[in-house]
Amino acid sequence: MKTYRVIGFLAFFFSACSVLTSEPGEAGSVLTPYVTATPAGQATATLTPEPLPTAEPTLTPTPLVHILGANETIYSLAYTYNLSVNEILSINPQITPRALSVGTQILIPYIGMPEAEKSAIESVISAPMALTVLPVKCSGTAEGGLWCVAAVENQLEETATGITLTFTLKDASGQTVGEQSVPPLLNLLAQGGKLPVAAYFNPEIPVDYQVQVDLKTALPVEEGSALAAPLEIKVNSIDPAGRSALVSAVIPAQSADSKTDSVWVGLIAYDEAGNIVGVRRLEYPAVTEGGQGQAIKIYVYSNSADIAKVDVLGEAQIKKNED
């Protein structure tokens, strides 16, 4: 199976999914909001037999805390510990794979954990919150790739986080030729909210393809534990110009005692029919000085049709406790 890139800054069942079958004539410009890499292979531990039986140390059920080093990614950690990316993300809902920095503390599940407790956690991972995955839509790109976007909607009475959707690309025979797990545009999905999730598959795309989208993980936000908070962005103007749109906005200044570390600004572009045709997310440092806030100008680009409307979303990223 080939390796594909993912971009991102989604009907549900506990095996719920959205499926798209290819249609001829789908082509458009390239959109690359964010990129991740998929590791190849798995790490295999080498065991040296002991001549005499040795008592094993007592295992602790506490997950290992890994301090992220230079050039390490969530994918290299999954390779190192022989885990899937989803297994790591499921107990680290506060992190974003595309925005990790050196020194970030990441919990590694199952290390030294008894099999019974590991199985219990796996059963939780396999049963995410009952969010709704909306139908996926895909467009071919000029170079022969495929850009797909779905949306995940929260019809529950609590906020969700740690969300990932799995996009599976299949050929006409149903054989999987590509698979990517992608988080949505922002960390939090409030009650009644909806967020887009985008994925990009490199050429070569099967002629008669299908794309299936499954909800992989979704966790409730525990009281007092959220590492993000909604933030209203003041929009001054949105100027669509065909396949692009310029957004002028202001990020509000934070109070001097604010725990906000940075601010995410997400843009969702729609065509005249209300279809999502472009997404983009940028991160800005929090500003605590100046009552006027921070003025920004951002372009968002369409992968297919002309842009008719742009939604602007904001999210404050909360500083982690150093204790």
MOVENPE-V396936 format. One record per residue. N is the residue number from 1. RES is the residue in three letters. PHI is phi in whole degrees, 0 to 359 (999 if undefined). Layout:
# MOVENPE-V396936
n=N res=RES phi=PHI
n=N res=RES phi=PHI
This chain:
# MOVENPE-V396936
n=1 res=MET phi=999
n=2 res=LYS phi=287
n=3 res=THR phi=268
n=4 res=TYR phi=236
n=5 res=ARG phi=270
n=6 res=VAL phi=243
n=7 res=ILE phi=235
n=8 res=GLY phi=193
n=9 res=PHE phi=136
n=10 res=LEU phi=999
n=11 res=ALA phi=999
n=12 res=PHE phi=263
n=13 res=PHE phi=209
n=14 res=PHE phi=292
n=15 res=SER phi=225
n=16 res=ALA phi=288
n=17 res=CYS phi=203
n=18 res=SER phi=239
n=19 res=VAL phi=236
n=20 res=LEU phi=238
n=21 res=THR phi=254
n=22 res=SER phi=296
n=23 res=GLU phi=231
n=24 res=PRO phi=291
n=25 res=GLY phi=84
n=26 res=GLU phi=268
n=27 res=ALA phi=206
n=28 res=GLY phi=188
n=29 res=SER phi=282
n=30 res=VAL phi=275
n=31 res=LEU phi=239
n=32 res=THR phi=229
n=33 res=PRO phi=297
n=34 res=TYR phi=208
n=35 res=VAL phi=233
n=36 res=THR phi=231
n=37 res=ALA phi=240
n=38 res=THR phi=255
n=39 res=PRO phi=288
n=40 res=ALA phi=249
n=41 res=GLY phi=81
n=42 res=GLN phi=224
n=43 res=ALA phi=286
n=44 res=THR phi=237
n=45 res=ALA phi=287
n=46 res=THR phi=260
n=47 res=LEU phi=258
n=48 res=THR phi=257
n=49 res=PRO phi=293
n=50 res=GLU phi=263
n=51 res=PRO phi=293
n=52 res=LEU phi=236
n=53 res=PRO phi=299
n=54 res=THR phi=236
n=55 res=ALA phi=297
n=56 res=GLU phi=279
n=57 res=PRO phi=292
n=58 res=THR phi=292
n=59 res=LEU phi=273
n=60 res=THR phi=254
n=61 res=PRO phi=281
n=62 res=THR phi=287
n=63 res=PRO phi=299
n=64 res=LEU phi=290
n=65 res=VAL phi=261
n=66 res=HIS phi=258
n=67 res=ILE phi=269
n=68 res=LEU phi=295
n=69 res=GLY phi=259
n=70 res=ALA phi=299
n=71 res=ASN phi=69
n=72 res=GLU phi=271
n=73 res=THR phi=227
n=74 res=ILE phi=298
n=75 res=TYR phi=283
n=76 res=SER phi=291
n=77 res=LEU phi=293
n=78 res=ALA phi=300
n=79 res=TYR phi=294
n=80 res=THR phi=298
n=81 res=TYR phi=265
n=82 res=ASN phi=59
n=83 res=LEU phi=236
n=84 res=SER phi=271
n=85 res=VAL phi=301
n=86 res=ASN phi=296
n=87 res=GLU phi=296
n=88 res=ILE phi=287
n=89 res=LEU phi=296
n=90 res=SER phi=296
n=91 res=ILE phi=251
n=92 res=ASN phi=229
n=93 res=PRO phi=296
n=94 res=GLN phi=279
n=95 res=ILE phi=264
n=96 res=THR phi=240
n=97 res=PRO phi=306
n=98 res=ARG phi=273
n=99 res=ALA phi=223
n=100 res=LEU phi=263
n=101 res=SER phi=236
n=102 res=VAL phi=301
n=103 res=GLY phi=99
n=104 res=THR phi=297
n=105 res=GLN phi=271
n=106 res=ILE phi=235
n=107 res=LEU phi=283
n=108 res=ILE phi=250
n=109 res=PRO phi=287
n=110 res=TYR phi=76
n=111 res=ILE phi=294
n=112 res=GLY phi=69
n=113 res=MET phi=258
n=114 res=PRO phi=304
n=115 res=GLU phi=301
n=116 res=ALA phi=298
n=117 res=GLU phi=287
n=118 res=LYS phi=299
n=119 res=SER phi=297
n=120 res=ALA phi=296
n=121 res=ILE phi=292
n=122 res=GLU phi=299
n=123 res=SER phi=292
n=124 res=VAL phi=289
n=125 res=ILE phi=300
n=126 res=SER phi=282
n=127 res=ALA phi=235
n=128 res=PRO phi=288
n=129 res=MET phi=304
n=130 res=ALA phi=279
n=131 res=LEU phi=281
n=132 res=THR phi=257
n=133 res=VAL phi=265
n=134 res=LEU phi=276
n=135 res=PRO phi=305
n=136 res=VAL phi=274
n=137 res=LYS phi=231
n=138 res=CYS phi=234
n=139 res=SER phi=226
n=140 res=GLY phi=287
n=141 res=THR phi=254
n=142 res=ALA phi=300
n=143 res=GLU phi=271
n=144 res=GLY phi=99
n=145 res=GLY phi=274
n=146 res=LEU phi=221
n=147 res=TRP phi=253
n=148 res=CYS phi=237
n=149 res=VAL phi=223
n=150 res=ALA phi=233
n=151 res=ALA phi=219
n=152 res=VAL phi=242
n=153 res=GLU phi=239
n=154 res=ASN phi=253
n=155 res=GLN phi=258
n=156 res=LEU phi=268
n=157 res=GLU phi=256
n=158 res=GLU phi=219
n=159 res=THR phi=285
n=160 res=ALA phi=248
n=161 res=THR phi=213
n=162 res=GLY phi=59
n=163 res=ILE phi=274
n=164 res=THR phi=221
n=165 res=LEU phi=246
n=166 res=THR phi=254
n=167 res=PHE phi=264
n=168 res=THR phi=241
n=169 res=LEU phi=264
n=170 res=LYS phi=234
n=171 res=ASP phi=272
n=172 res=ALA phi=297
n=173 res=SER phi=274
n=174 res=GLY phi=90
n=175 res=GLN phi=284
n=176 res=THR phi=287
n=177 res=VAL phi=244
n=178 res=GLY phi=191
n=179 res=GLU phi=210
n=180 res=GLN phi=220
n=181 res=SER phi=252
n=182 res=VAL phi=228
n=183 res=PRO phi=277
n=184 res=PRO phi=284
n=185 res=LEU phi=297
n=186 res=LEU phi=234
n=187 res=ASN phi=283
n=188 res=LEU phi=257
n=189 res=LEU phi=234
n=190 res=ALA phi=285
n=191 res=GLN phi=304
n=192 res=GLY phi=81
n=193 res=GLY phi=272
n=194 res=LYS phi=214
n=195 res=LEU phi=228
n=196 res=PRO phi=278
n=197 res=VAL phi=226
n=198 res=ALA phi=238
n=199 res=ALA phi=220
n=200 res=TYR phi=236
n=201 res=PHE phi=250
n=202 res=ASN phi=292
n=203 res=PRO phi=300
n=204 res=GLU phi=255
n=205 res=ILE phi=263
n=206 res=PRO phi=304
n=207 res=VAL phi=298
n=208 res=ASP phi=254
n=209 res=TYR phi=262
n=210 res=GLN phi=229
n=211 res=VAL phi=238
n=212 res=GLN phi=250
n=213 res=VAL phi=238
n=214 res=ASP phi=239
n=215 res=LEU phi=283
n=216 res=LYS phi=265
n=217 res=THR phi=222
n=218 res=ALA phi=194
n=219 res=LEU phi=240
n=220 res=PRO phi=287
n=221 res=VAL phi=274
n=222 res=GLU phi=284
n=223 res=GLU phi=302
n=224 res=GLY phi=80
n=225 res=SER phi=250
n=226 res=ALA phi=295
n=227 res=LEU phi=254
n=228 res=ALA phi=209
n=229 res=ALA phi=212
n=230 res=PRO phi=301
n=231 res=LEU phi=219
n=232 res=GLU phi=281
n=233 res=ILE phi=257
n=234 res=LYS phi=279
n=235 res=VAL phi=264
n=236 res=ASN phi=272
n=237 res=SER phi=200
n=238 res=ILE phi=229
n=239 res=ASP phi=242
n=240 res=PRO phi=290
n=241 res=ALA phi=215
n=242 res=GLY phi=72
n=243 res=ARG phi=275
n=244 res=SER phi=221
n=245 res=ALA phi=212
n=246 res=LEU phi=257
n=247 res=VAL phi=251
n=248 res=SER phi=251
n=249 res=ALA phi=211
n=250 res=VAL phi=228
n=251 res=ILE phi=272
n=252 res=PRO phi=297
n=253 res=ALA phi=290
n=254 res=GLN phi=265
n=255 res=SER phi=293
n=256 res=ALA phi=299
n=257 res=ASP phi=263
n=258 res=SER phi=293
n=259 res=LYS phi=266
n=260 res=THR phi=289
n=261 res=ASP phi=266
n=262 res=SER phi=205
n=263 res=VAL phi=233
n=264 res=TRP phi=264
n=265 res=VAL phi=242
n=266 res=GLY phi=250
n=267 res=LEU phi=243
n=268 res=ILE phi=236
n=269 res=ALA phi=260
n=270 res=TYR phi=237
n=271 res=ASP phi=269
n=272 res=GLU phi=299
n=273 res=ALA phi=276
n=274 res=GLY phi=87
n=275 res=ASN phi=278
n=276 res=ILE phi=286
n=277 res=VAL phi=240
n=278 res=GLY phi=192
n=279 res=VAL phi=222
n=280 res=ARG phi=203
n=281 res=ARG phi=223
n=282 res=LEU phi=233
n=283 res=GLU phi=243
n=284 res=TYR phi=234
n=285 res=PRO phi=293
n=286 res=ALA phi=293
n=287 res=VAL phi=250
n=288 res=THR phi=249
n=289 res=GLU phi=243
n=290 res=GLY phi=91
n=291 res=GLY phi=292
n=292 res=GLN phi=277
n=293 res=GLY phi=82
n=294 res=GLN phi=251
n=295 res=ALA phi=282
n=296 res=ILE phi=227
n=297 res=LYS phi=227
n=298 res=ILE phi=227
n=299 res=TYR phi=263
n=300 res=VAL phi=235
n=301 res=TYR phi=239
n=302 res=SER phi=268
n=303 res=ASN phi=269
n=304 res=SER phi=212
n=305 res=ALA phi=275
n=306 res=ASP phi=296
n=307 res=ILE phi=277
n=308 res=ALA phi=250
n=309 res=LYS phi=207
n=310 res=VAL phi=225
n=311 res=ASP phi=265
n=312 res=VAL phi=242
n=313 res=LEU phi=242
n=314 res=GLY phi=230
n=315 res=GLU phi=212
n=316 res=ALA phi=273
n=317 res=GLN phi=265
n=318 res=ILE phi=274
n=319 res=LYS phi=297
n=320 res=LYS phi=282
n=321 res=ASN phi=295
n=322 res=GLU phi=276
n=323 res=ASP phi=292
